[in-house]
Amino acid sequence: MKISKINLYCVPPRWLFLEMETDEGITGWGEPIIEGKAATVKAAVEEFIPFLIGKDPKNIEDLWQTMYRGFFYRGGPEIMSAISGIDQALWDIKGKKLGVPIYELIGGQCRDKLKVYSWIGGDRPSDVRAAALKLYDAGCSAVKLNATEEMHYIDDFSKVQSVCERIASIRDELGYKIAIAVDFHGRLHKAMAKTLAKELEQFRLMFIEEPVLPENNEALREIARHTSIPIATGERMFSRWDFKKLFSEGYVDIIQPDLSHAGGISEVKKIAAMSEAYDIALAPHCPLGPIALAACIQIDACSPNAFIQEQSLGIHYNKGTELLDYIEDKNVFDFNNGYIKIPTGAGLGITVNKEKVIQASKISHNWKNPLWRNYDGTVAEW
């Protein structure tokens, strides 16, 4: 079997899909994307295509090593995202060729069901109480929300208090019947992150996410001294080498590699195994499309330290287009009492609606995150 063609589709709301064709008629799908950099990642994939055409797609590790090590400059968000989507498609083809889910090829199923969480509140959280109640009534048992809007290096405590009031509104309505995670989104600098983490202690959160930017990960040790809430990070880390120091220094409780950013199924399986050796939980990042989610679930199914999965159904980014719009089997991601079933289909376990993808690619997108500024005009983290 040989790779014969690779097609790329830029589709709303902010995704890039990859279709890999073979001379045997088996097709694999991947989702190589950095949010806001779809055109850049598309160009990176196109640079890899000459090294893939005519190769045997079953030789996944060799092709991964070729893409990663075959160039003097390596790594970074765009290149690793390109590798991620290609890797997902290779595994999809191999699973389909052998008639088994991908997880059967990388250790086998170690769980019967997978806990998931949903987003509430948007970029500027407002009425999270009503949103949490609606999701709870629909069978969701865990939610995540952004903590703050813009936050300067040192900022007014009223912003911290407003976060606490939003979390309190959920606890007042639902108590501890629903788990809550708070995403700092790297918007806070060390001083304010310490303050907020300490104030959130009272709400017994599931975790706080990305308290500081990954380039400031050394600050996590000090933040951890101010709270017993589990600390999660990793969505902006792109290989096992990026995670290595984080593991060895021991100040994180949950890692969140993204299957569309961190080298795909091949690399995240290795990252997951490394984290297990350091007694760290796995919760893959995935505010993306159905192919990315399907890839995450394959890793979760065979990783004993995976404890919950992010998914983008109803997320505020999905305006006009939803997660299920591009797949045939729309029940595959159904959740019941906060869990989804482990899929049994071959490869990624989903069937992509190619006709819908082609139609949507004619619309395309040019999604960019907003540019925020602090009260004094300085650029703020989004």
N, C-alpha and C positions, 0 to 999 in steps of 0.2 A: 504494500500500500504506500502511495506517495501523496504528499501535499500538492494539489494542483492549482489552487487559487485561494486568495484571501480577500474578502469583501469587508468594507467598513461602512457603518451606517450611523450617522449623527442624528439622534432622535430626541424629541421632547420628552420630559422637561429639561434634562441636562445630561443625557447619557450618550455613550458611544458604544455601539455593539460591533462585534467582530464575528464574521462567519468564515470558517475554514473548510474548504472543499477538498475532497480526495478523489483519486482516480477510481476508487471503488464505490463512489456514490455516498459514502458516509460523511456527514457534515457535523462539525463541532462549532459551538458558540462560546464566546467570551465577552467580557465587559471591561475593556481597558479604558479607564477614565480617571482624570483628576478634575474634580469639580471646578469649572471655570477655565480649564485649559484643554478642552476637547480637541481643538485644532492642533495644539502642540503635541498631544499624545498621538493623535492620528498620524502626524508626520513621523513620530518616533516608530510607530508600528510599520509604516511604509519603508523606513530605512532597514528594518529587519527582514522584510519580505524576501529579498534576493537570497538570503541565507536559509530560507525555509522551503521555498518551492523546490519540489523534486525530492525532498527528504522524507524519511519514514516517520510519520507522526507518532508511532509507538515508542520511539526512542526519546522520551520526554526529558530525562535527566541530561542527556547529551545536548539536546537542543537548548535547554535552559542554560547550561554551562556555556554553550557557544554564544548565546545572546548576552550573558552577563560578563564572561571573562574574555570574550573574543575582541574586545575593544579596550583601548588604553584607558579611556575615561568611562566610568561606570557609576551606577547608582543614581539616586535622586528621584524625585516624585514622577517626572514624566517618563523617564526610561524604565523605571521599575513598574509603572502602571502599564506601559506597552507590553513588557514581558508578562505581566499578570494576565492580561486578556488573552494573549497567545497561549499561555500555559493552561488556562481554563479550557480553551478550545481543544488543546491536545488531549487533556484528560477526558473531555466529553467524547471525543472520537474513540479513545481507547476503551472507555466503558461501553460505548455502543457496539464496538467491534466484538467485545467479549460478552455482551448481553448482561452486564451487571452495573450496579451503581458504583460510582468512583470510590466510595468509602470501602467497598469490598476489596479494592486493589491496594489500599493503604492501611490495612490493619483490621478492617471489618467493624461492624456495628458494635458499639459498647453501651448504647442507651436505647430505650424504647420510644422516648419522646423528648422534645426540646423546648425549654422555656423561652419565651420571646417577650420583648417589651416594645412599647409604642411611644411615639413622640407626642408631646402636647406643648402648646404655648407659643410656638414660632420663635423667630429671632428676637423679638421684643416681648417677652412673656407677659400676658395679661390675665384673662380669666381662666386660669389653669384648673380651678376647682370644678367648674362645669364640664370641662373637657375630660378630666380624670374620671368623673362620675359617669359620663357617657361611655367611656371605654370600659370601665369596670362592669357596667350593666351589660356590655356586649361580650363579656367573657375575658377581658384583659386583666392580668394580675400584677403588671409592672409597667411603670411609665418613666420617661425621662424628659426633662425640660432644661432649657438654657437658664443659667443663673441670672446673669445681668445683661444690661445694655453696655454702653461704653463705660470703661473704668480707667481712670488715670493711675499713674504710679502710686500716688496717695490721693484718695478721694473721700467724698463725704460719706459718713456712716449711714446716712439715710438710704443710700443705695443697698447697703448690706441689709438694713432693716426691711426694705421692701421685698428682698428675696425671702427672708424668713417669714414674712406675712403671707406670701404666696404658698410656701410649703405648709404653713400652719393651716391655711384654708382647706388643703387636701386632707390633712390629718384630722381636722375637726369634722369633716364630712365622712371620711372612710376609715379613720383610725389606722390600724396596721393591717387592714385587709388588702391593701395594695402596696407594693414595693415602689419606692421613689429613688431615682438617681438624678443628680444635678450635674449638668455639664457646664464647667467654667469656660470651656471653649478657648482656652488660652487667652481670654480677654483680660484676665487679672495679672498684675505683677505680684511679686513675692509678698510684699507687705500686706496688700489687700487680700491676697489669697489666704494668708494665715488667719487674718481676721474673720473672713467669711467661713472658712473651714471650722474654726472654733465655734462660731455662732450657730452653725448648722448641726452641731453635735447633738443638740436636744431632739432632733427629729428622727434619729435612728435611720439614716439613709442607707440604701443598698450600696451606693458608692458615689464619690465625687470624681468627675472626669476632667482630665487635662487641666489641673489647677494652674499650671503655668505652661508656657510654650515648651516644646521638646528641647529646644536649644538651651533652656534653663532647667533641665531635669535635675541638676544638682540641688535645686531649691526644694525638691520633693522631700528630702530628708528632714529639713527644718519644718516644712508644713506638716509632715507626719507626726512631729512632736506636739502639735497643737490639736490633734484630733485622733479618735479611734475609728473614724469612718474609713472603710476601704478606699484606697486611691487607685484610680484607673488611668491609663494613658496608652498611647501607641498608634493612633490613627495617622499621625504624621511621621511615622518611622517606617522605613522601607525595606529592611532586610534583617537577617539574623545578626549581622554585624552592628546594625543600629541598636538592637535590643541588648547586645551582649553586656555593655556596661550597666544598663538599667537592672539587669538580673543580678549581676555580681555585687552591686552596692546595696541591694535589698531594701529599697524604700518604696516599692510599688506592690500592690496586692492583686491587681487585675491588669492584663494586657489586652489591647484592642487592635491588633493588626487588621488591616483591610485587605480582603482577598483581591480587590481590584487595584491596590496600590503597592502591596508588599510582596511582589513576586509570584502571586497566584497560589494555587493549591500546593504546588511543590514546596515553595518556600515557607508558607504559613504552617504547613504540617511540621516542618523542622523547628520553626519558632515555638509552636505549641509544645513540642516535646521538650525543648530547652526550658520553657517556663514551668513545665511540670516538675523538672528536676530541681527547680528553685522554689517549689511549693507555691506557685503563682497560678491564679485562675485565668481562664481564657474567655473572652467575650468579644468576638469579632465585630469590628466596626462595619456598618452597612446601611447608610442612608441613601442607597442607590437603587438600581433596577433589579429585575427578576433574575437575570443571569448571575449577577454578583451575589444575590441572596442564595440562589441555588448552590453556588460554589461554597459559600459559608456553611451551609447546612451539611454538605459532604464532609467538611473538616470537623464540624461539631459532632457528627454522628460517630466518629472514630477517635475522638479526643476526650479522655476521661476527665480532664480539668476544665472543659467547656461547661459553663454553668448557665449562660443566657445568651440570646441572640437578638441583636438590633434588627429591625425591619422597617421599611418605609411606607407601609400602607397608611394613607392619610397624612403623611408628613407635609409640612407647610411648603416644601419645595415643589411638590408634585401638582402644580397648578395646570389644570386642563388635561393632564395625562396621569394615569395611575399605574402602579406596579403590575397589575394583572392585565393591562391592556395589550401586552405584547406576547402573551402565552396562550396556548390553546386550553390547557387543563387548569381552569381558574380555581379549582378547589385544592390544588396541591399545597397552598400555603394557609389553608384554613386553620384557625387556632380554637382550641376548646379548653376553657378554664386556664387560659394563659399558656397553653402548650400547643405545638404543632407536631404532627406525626413525621417520622423519618421517611422520606420518599423511597420507593422501591424501584422506580424506573431506571433504565440503563443510562449510563453517563451522568449528566447533571440532574437527571430526573424530571426535566421539564421539556415541553415541546414548544419551541418558539414559533409564533405566527409570522412567517417570513413576509407574507403579503402585507400585513399590517406594518411591519418594520420598514419595508420599502416605501410604502405610502407616507409614513411618518418622516422618513429621511428626506423627502422632498420639501417638507416644512423646515426640518432641521432645528437648530437653536444656536444661540450665542450667549448662553447663560454666564453671568459674572456675579460674584458676590458683591454686596454694596461696599462702598468706601465710607467708613465712619470716621468722625472727628470728635475729639474731646471738647469740652466747654471752652477751652482756650485756643482752639483751632488746630492743635496738633493731631496728627493721624492716630487713630485708635485701632486696636485689634478688633477684627470682626470675628 
